[in-house]
Structures are given as C-alpha cells and as structure tokens.
C-alpha cells in the first residue's frame, strides 16, 4: 500500500489555506457590493459606468 500523499498536518494546512482563500473572495465580493450600494459620489444610486 503506497504512503499517503499528505500527512494529517498537511491535510489540515491545505484545508486552512482553502478556507482562507474562500473567505477572502467572500469578503472582497461583500465589500464591492457595499461600496456600489453606498456611493457618496453618486447619491441617486445610478450606474455611471462599468
């Protein structure tokens, strides 16, 4: 039987890195939604460009 590719600690590190990457994406998307919905430059909430 071949040895496992990752030990127990390696799997935990990989899981933690994937969880961190997912949370960074979620935080960035939430921040973008907040910035787009509360613009001080465009108080009527009209889409200017993009």
QUIZIZI-V561300 format. One record per residue. N is the residue number from 1. RES is the residue in one small letter. SS is DSSP state (A for helix, B for strand, O for the rest). PSI is psi in whole degrees, 0 to 359 (none if undefined). OMEGA is omega in degrees with one decimal (NA if undefined). Layout:
# QUIZIZI-V561300
n = (N/N)
res = (RES/RES)
ss = (SS/SS)
psi = (PSI/PSI)
omega = (OMEGA/OMEGA)
This chain:
# QUIZIZI-V561300
n = (1/2/3/4/5/6/7/8/9/10/11/12/13/14/15/16/17/18/19/20/21/22/23/24/25/26/27/28/29/30/31/32/33/34/35/36/37/38/39/40/41/42/43/44/45/46/47/48/49/50)
res = (x/x/x/x/x/x/x/x/x/x/x/x/x/x/x/x/x/x/x/x/x/x/x/x/x/x/x/x/x/x/x/x/x/x/x/x/x/x/x/x/x/x/x/x/x/x/x/x/x/x)
ss = (O/O/O/O/O/O/O/A/A/A/A/A/A/A/A/A/A/A/A/A/A/A/A/A/A/A/A/A/A/A/A/A/A/A/A/A/A/O/O/O/O/O/O/O/O/O/O/O/O/O)
psi = (127/152/155/149/324/139/179/317/323/321/321/320/316/317/316/320/318/320/319/317/318/321/325/318/319/319/318/318/319/319/321/319/320/316/319/330/342/64/129/337/326/78/338/1/35/148/120/304/162/none)
omega = (-177.9/178.9/179.1/-179.3/178.6/174.8/179.2/-179.5/178.9/177.5/179.0/178.6/179.0/178.3/-179.5/179.2/179.0/178.1/179.1/179.5/178.1/-179.3/177.7/177.8/-179.2/178.9/-179.7/179.7/178.3/179.2/178.7/178.8/179.9/-179.6/-179.3/-177.2/-178.0/-179.7/176.8/-179.4/-175.3/-172.6/-179.6/177.4/175.6/179.2/-176.6/179.1/176.1/NA)
